[in-house]
Amino acid sequence: MTDEWVIGIDLGTTNSEVAIYRQGRVEVIPDARGNRILPSFVGVAEDGTLLVGEEARNQYVVFPERTIRSVKRRMGETTPVTMAGQNYLPQEISAIILKRLKGMAEAHLGQAVNKAVITVPAYFSDAQRQATREAGEIAGLDVLRMINEPTAAALVYEAGRQAGKKILVYDLGGGTFDVSVVRIEEGVVEVISSHGDNHLGGDDFDEEIVNHLLEQFKERHGVDAATSPTALARLRRAAEAAKRHLSDRPYVTIAEEYLLEHKGKPLHLSLELSRDAYEEMITPYLDKTLEAVHIALNGSGLTASDVESILLVGGATRTPLVSRRLEEIFGMRPHGEVDPDLCVAMGASIQAASIQGAQVSAVLVDVTPYTFGTSAYGELDGIPSPDLFVPVILKNSPIPISKSEVFYTMVENQQLVEVQVFQGENIDALKNRLIGEFTVEGLSPAPPQSPVVLRMDLDADGVLHVSATEKKSGLSKKISISHAMERLDESEMIQARQRVASLFANEDDADEEARQEVVRARALMEKAERMLDLASPEDQEEMINHIEEIRQSLEDHEITRLKAPCEGLSEILFYLET
Ligand code: AMP
């Protein structure tokens, strides 16, 4: 590589980033404060100072007339934009963002930078591309190439690939959505078709939450908080933060003290939002994106089954519902290992390096090779079972990572929950590797279906921290599993298989009978739990006692103790059913 750097730039509607490719690795360049994401906002402060990025975004809330956001939407237009009473061409505002990114790269590298690869959306017209090139020139950058954003994303995951592959790139940012079908062949990426919506993105999700907050506030206090611009701005910020939390947790508490003063009295906002309720709010938006996916597929002459890989780009794709909905259509899990906010800039830097003749390859990220989860009651092959595997941290997630999911108690006044932690992919938890277990005892008296939050943190050293917390009381228990990333090696596997085989050789009918008894007892227990509501209070109490006894016997592997409670339970169920 020559001494002259070519930087890769993602000039986004909401955020922009700059990256370089150095010694086989991509570096996304931080600013002096360590931020790698520059909000695409430009403003002029009251004293005439130019504001770019975070400061401009903060000013936007109070002085929108002195601030410009989303100028990317205006690229290619000849009408000027107005900032603090002055007219500017969209290219000039974009150039200010580019100049800041160039400066960040220069400070990081300690030398001047004059060349760049800049990404643009696949749907950009010639005029929009020309305007972007001009913005680069105004910023003092020689734009060596402009590449499509989905192409950049494909390079991050597939650079260096020779054999052909068809890929769907799903890009959901703050204010725009695009989906593209791309083909990579002998290292060359080509966009076959593209579709999208220029006004759909994570900001719409925030707005849904804001509306919900306003409704709740009005219901509680009889006041419309939207009449106060500052209160509204605070709600927007709180909603965005809540949305991010809900990508990793099942609930979030939104609290804004002194949101408003009404008739001399301060009013506070405090409420809880569940991921379920939030997902319901955003479903219509995701439906729209999926319609666009089908249009892009039609446009490429391909069907869902032709797609070999799905790549996620844009911060809003961290919403777990996005992956779930795509998985339903394509039958495969999308890739989001590379930070979806930084992916496009990284691809631009890979392209920049290859223009300079470097041998480039796909980006490697530290990911977990296994899925981690727990067991819960559910259906396995249509049969109720306590051993359904529920994944919490998915295979190929970048580490470190933290995820939590909610589980529910089964019976009234349940006193304890047993948590088993498994590593593996099988839907039957018992076919996965049990790597840890613990019990949370002393739950507070509560009706069935009371939530318990299970949290898993996999740290950079591969240690898995697992905690279970009763939501109502905060009662919690935690374990750390240091061997979570280990797997038996081949010789251990052979030995284990031999040991199991030799045990089976000694298996006698008594064992088989005991196994059958355990299966019967489990099924009976689940049936009883399902029918608990139908029983009279006395019967309920008796049933719970039997269930507890069966559970304890199973836990202690005391098969002989199963008989009495099973018979008692069968009898009650018989009367309940007739
Ligand atoms: P981008 O335009 O690609 O930078 O994406 C920005 C959008 O992603 C904004 O709407 C963010 O609020 C959203 N976003 C960022 N992080 C998350 C997250 N963890 N979960 C959901 N949305 C997120």
Boltz pocket constraint, residues with backbone or C-beta under 6 A from the ligand:
constraints:
  - pocket:
      binder: B
      contacts: [[A, 12], [A, 13], [A, 14], [A, 15], [A, 172], [A, 173], [A, 174], [A, 175], [A, 201], [A, 202], [A, 203], [A, 240], [A, 243], [A, 244], [A, 245], [A, 247], [A, 313], [A, 314], [A, 315], [A, 316], [A, 317], [A, 318], [A, 319], [A, 340], [A, 341]]
      max_distance: 6.0
